[in-house]
């Protein structure tokens, strides 16, 4: 574990997340991909946004949105595929 941030996702889960975003390899019937954050938040990404290279997560509980430039920035912020 990282001594600065003891809570972290497994390298395997991070790699899965990276692959799904970069390869656009997951498509769901409802058009959303769900994510979870190490701090307990849950969000989703519209597949249509992913196709347009827009990494905008929408919080599942409120109107908050989280925008990222890259898959790595999203993962570094504690988000992974749920």
mmCIF file of the C-alpha atoms, coordinates in Angstrom:
data_MODEL
# 
_entry.id   MODEL 
# 
loop_
_atom_site.group_PDB 
_atom_site.id 
_atom_site.type_symbol 
_atom_site.label_atom_id 
_atom_site.label_alt_id 
_atom_site.label_comp_id 
_atom_site.label_asym_id 
_atom_site.label_entity_id 
_atom_site.label_seq_id 
_atom_site.pdbx_PDB_ins_code 
_atom_site.Cartn_x 
_atom_site.Cartn_y 
_atom_site.Cartn_z 
_atom_site.occupancy 
_atom_site.B_iso_or_equiv 
_atom_site.pdbx_formal_charge 
_atom_site.auth_seq_id 
_atom_site.auth_comp_id 
_atom_site.auth_asym_id 
_atom_site.auth_atom_id 
_atom_site.pdbx_PDB_model_num 
ATOM 1  C CA . UNK A 1 1  ? 0.000   0.000  0.000   1.00 0.00 ? 1  UNK A CA 1 
ATOM 2  C CA . UNK A 1 2  ? 0.976   3.588  -0.553  1.00 0.00 ? 2  UNK A CA 1 
ATOM 3  C CA . UNK A 1 3  ? 1.963   5.211  2.740   1.00 0.00 ? 3  UNK A CA 1 
ATOM 4  C CA . UNK A 1 4  ? 0.567   8.610  1.685   1.00 0.00 ? 4  UNK A CA 1 
ATOM 5  C CA . UNK A 1 5  ? -2.838  7.226  0.671   1.00 0.00 ? 5  UNK A CA 1 
ATOM 6  C CA . UNK A 1 6  ? -3.500  3.887  2.346   1.00 0.00 ? 6  UNK A CA 1 
ATOM 7  C CA . UNK A 1 7  ? -6.729  3.363  0.374   1.00 0.00 ? 7  UNK A CA 1 
ATOM 8  C CA . UNK A 1 8  ? -6.157  2.398  -3.237  1.00 0.00 ? 8  UNK A CA 1 
ATOM 9  C CA . UNK A 1 9  ? -7.664  0.177  -5.903  1.00 0.00 ? 9  UNK A CA 1 
ATOM 10 C CA . UNK A 1 10 ? -5.833  -2.892 -7.161  1.00 0.00 ? 10 UNK A CA 1 
ATOM 11 C CA . UNK A 1 11 ? -3.560  -2.498 -10.161 1.00 0.00 ? 11 UNK A CA 1 
ATOM 12 C CA . UNK A 1 12 ? -5.755  -5.017 -11.998 1.00 0.00 ? 12 UNK A CA 1 
ATOM 13 C CA . UNK A 1 13 ? -8.890  -2.891 -11.505 1.00 0.00 ? 13 UNK A CA 1 
ATOM 14 C CA . UNK A 1 14 ? -7.030  0.239  -12.579 1.00 0.00 ? 14 UNK A CA 1 
ATOM 15 C CA . UNK A 1 15 ? -5.807  -1.537 -15.708 1.00 0.00 ? 15 UNK A CA 1 
ATOM 16 C CA . UNK A 1 16 ? -9.332  -2.790 -16.472 1.00 0.00 ? 16 UNK A CA 1 
ATOM 17 C CA . UNK A 1 17 ? -10.621 0.763  -16.184 1.00 0.00 ? 17 UNK A CA 1 
ATOM 18 C CA . UNK A 1 18 ? -7.856  2.127  -18.408 1.00 0.00 ? 18 UNK A CA 1 
ATOM 19 C CA . UNK A 1 19 ? -8.536  -0.522 -21.065 1.00 0.00 ? 19 UNK A CA 1 
ATOM 20 C CA . UNK A 1 20 ? -12.297 0.028  -21.086 1.00 0.00 ? 20 UNK A CA 1 
ATOM 21 C CA . UNK A 1 21 ? -11.882 3.779  -21.521 1.00 0.00 ? 21 UNK A CA 1 
ATOM 22 C CA . UNK A 1 22 ? -9.093  3.659  -24.098 1.00 0.00 ? 22 UNK A CA 1 
ATOM 23 C CA . UNK A 1 23 ? -10.531 0.796  -26.150 1.00 0.00 ? 23 UNK A CA 1 
ATOM 24 C CA . UNK A 1 24 ? -14.208 1.697  -25.640 1.00 0.00 ? 24 UNK A CA 1 
ATOM 25 C CA . UNK A 1 25 ? -14.746 -2.004 -25.067 1.00 0.00 ? 25 UNK A CA 1 
ATOM 26 C CA . UNK A 1 26 ? -17.915 -1.887 -22.927 1.00 0.00 ? 26 UNK A CA 1 
ATOM 27 C CA . UNK A 1 27 ? -21.337 -1.038 -24.203 1.00 0.00 ? 27 UNK A CA 1 
ATOM 28 C CA . UNK A 1 28 ? -24.388 -1.346 -22.017 1.00 0.00 ? 28 UNK A CA 1 
ATOM 29 C CA . UNK A 1 29 ? -28.073 -1.493 -22.990 1.00 0.00 ? 29 UNK A CA 1 
ATOM 30 C CA . UNK A 1 30 ? -28.780 1.677  -21.006 1.00 0.00 ? 30 UNK A CA 1 
ATOM 31 C CA . UNK A 1 31 ? -25.840 3.548  -22.533 1.00 0.00 ? 31 UNK A CA 1 
ATOM 32 C CA . UNK A 1 32 ? -23.996 4.130  -19.251 1.00 0.00 ? 32 UNK A CA 1 
ATOM 33 C CA . UNK A 1 33 ? -20.789 2.801  -17.718 1.00 0.00 ? 33 UNK A CA 1 
ATOM 34 C CA . UNK A 1 34 ? -20.690 2.907  -13.925 1.00 0.00 ? 34 UNK A CA 1 
ATOM 35 C CA . UNK A 1 35 ? -17.708 3.980  -11.829 1.00 0.00 ? 35 UNK A CA 1 
ATOM 36 C CA . UNK A 1 36 ? -16.875 4.008  -8.137  1.00 0.00 ? 36 UNK A CA 1 
ATOM 37 C CA . UNK A 1 37 ? -14.479 6.218  -6.231  1.00 0.00 ? 37 UNK A CA 1 
ATOM 38 C CA . UNK A 1 38 ? -12.179 5.171  -3.423  1.00 0.00 ? 38 UNK A CA 1 
ATOM 39 C CA . UNK A 1 39 ? -14.031 7.685  -1.213  1.00 0.00 ? 39 UNK A CA 1 
ATOM 40 C CA . UNK A 1 40 ? -17.403 5.952  -1.727  1.00 0.00 ? 40 UNK A CA 1 
ATOM 41 C CA . UNK A 1 41 ? -18.960 8.090  -4.458  1.00 0.00 ? 41 UNK A CA 1 
ATOM 42 C CA . UNK A 1 42 ? -20.654 6.470  -7.442  1.00 0.00 ? 42 UNK A CA 1 
ATOM 43 C CA . UNK A 1 43 ? -21.040 7.920  -10.904 1.00 0.00 ? 43 UNK A CA 1 
ATOM 44 C CA . UNK A 1 44 ? -21.654 7.018  -14.510 1.00 0.00 ? 44 UNK A CA 1 
ATOM 45 C CA . UNK A 1 45 ? -20.299 7.958  -17.910 1.00 0.00 ? 45 UNK A CA 1 
ATOM 46 C CA . UNK A 1 46 ? -22.531 8.066  -20.955 1.00 0.00 ? 46 UNK A CA 1 
ATOM 47 C CA . UNK A 1 47 ? -21.161 5.754  -23.637 1.00 0.00 ? 47 UNK A CA 1 
ATOM 48 C CA . UNK A 1 48 ? -22.009 8.452  -26.183 1.00 0.00 ? 48 UNK A CA 1 
ATOM 49 C CA . UNK A 1 49 ? -19.638 10.835 -24.338 1.00 0.00 ? 49 UNK A CA 1 
ATOM 50 C CA . UNK A 1 50 ? -16.904 8.212  -24.336 1.00 0.00 ? 50 UNK A CA 1 
ATOM 51 C CA . UNK A 1 51 ? -17.265 7.773  -28.103 1.00 0.00 ? 51 UNK A CA 1 
ATOM 52 C CA . UNK A 1 52 ? -16.779 11.549 -28.416 1.00 0.00 ? 52 UNK A CA 1 
ATOM 53 C CA . UNK A 1 53 ? -13.698 11.365 -26.125 1.00 0.00 ? 53 UNK A CA 1 
ATOM 54 C CA . UNK A 1 54 ? -15.494 13.300 -23.381 1.00 0.00 ? 54 UNK A CA 1 
ATOM 55 C CA . UNK A 1 55 ? -14.637 11.867 -19.971 1.00 0.00 ? 55 UNK A CA 1 
ATOM 56 C CA . UNK A 1 56 ? -17.419 13.394 -17.888 1.00 0.00 ? 56 UNK A CA 1 
ATOM 57 C CA . UNK A 1 57 ? -18.629 11.398 -14.909 1.00 0.00 ? 57 UNK A CA 1 
ATOM 58 C CA . UNK A 1 58 ? -22.102 12.168 -13.563 1.00 0.00 ? 58 UNK A CA 1 
ATOM 59 C CA . UNK A 1 59 ? -22.656 11.636 -9.855  1.00 0.00 ? 59 UNK A CA 1 
ATOM 60 C CA . UNK A 1 60 ? -25.423 9.086  -9.210  1.00 0.00 ? 60 UNK A CA 1 
ATOM 61 C CA . UNK A 1 61 ? -26.887 11.021 -6.259  1.00 0.00 ? 61 UNK A CA 1 
ATOM 62 C CA . UNK A 1 62 ? -26.794 14.658 -7.335  1.00 0.00 ? 62 UNK A CA 1 
ATOM 63 C CA . UNK A 1 63 ? -26.053 17.020 -10.212 1.00 0.00 ? 63 UNK A CA 1 
ATOM 64 C CA . UNK A 1 64 ? -22.254 17.029 -9.754  1.00 0.00 ? 64 UNK A CA 1 
ATOM 65 C CA . UNK A 1 65 ? -20.091 16.251 -12.754 1.00 0.00 ? 65 UNK A CA 1 
ATOM 66 C CA . UNK A 1 66 ? -16.400 15.371 -12.838 1.00 0.00 ? 66 UNK A CA 1 
ATOM 67 C CA . UNK A 1 67 ? -14.500 16.036 -16.064 1.00 0.00 ? 67 UNK A CA 1 
ATOM 68 C CA . UNK A 1 68 ? -11.139 14.491 -16.916 1.00 0.00 ? 68 UNK A CA 1 
ATOM 69 C CA . UNK A 1 69 ? -8.660  14.997 -19.745 1.00 0.00 ? 69 UNK A CA 1 
ATOM 70 C CA . UNK A 1 70 ? -7.398  11.406 -19.759 1.00 0.00 ? 70 UNK A CA 1 
ATOM 71 C CA . UNK A 1 71 ? -8.151  7.952  -18.416 1.00 0.00 ? 71 UNK A CA 1 
ATOM 72 C CA . UNK A 1 72 ? -5.050  8.268  -16.242 1.00 0.00 ? 72 UNK A CA 1 
ATOM 73 C CA . UNK A 1 73 ? -6.338  11.497 -14.654 1.00 0.00 ? 73 UNK A CA 1 
ATOM 74 C CA . UNK A 1 74 ? -9.663  9.797  -13.904 1.00 0.00 ? 74 UNK A CA 1 
ATOM 75 C CA . UNK A 1 75 ? -7.905  6.832  -12.261 1.00 0.00 ? 75 UNK A CA 1 
ATOM 76 C CA . UNK A 1 76 ? -5.507  9.098  -10.357 1.00 0.00 ? 76 UNK A CA 1 
ATOM 77 C CA . UNK A 1 77 ? -8.569  10.840 -8.892  1.00 0.00 ? 77 UNK A CA 1 
ATOM 78 C CA . UNK A 1 78 ? -9.703  7.553  -7.362  1.00 0.00 ? 78 UNK A CA 1 
ATOM 79 C CA . UNK A 1 79 ? -12.239 6.428  -9.985  1.00 0.00 ? 79 UNK A CA 1 
ATOM 80 C CA . UNK A 1 80 ? -12.429 2.893  -11.416 1.00 0.00 ? 80 UNK A CA 1 
ATOM 81 C CA . UNK A 1 81 ? -14.981 0.829  -13.293 1.00 0.00 ? 81 UNK A CA 1 
ATOM 82 C CA . UNK A 1 82 ? -17.729 -0.562 -11.061 1.00 0.00 ? 82 UNK A CA 1 
# 
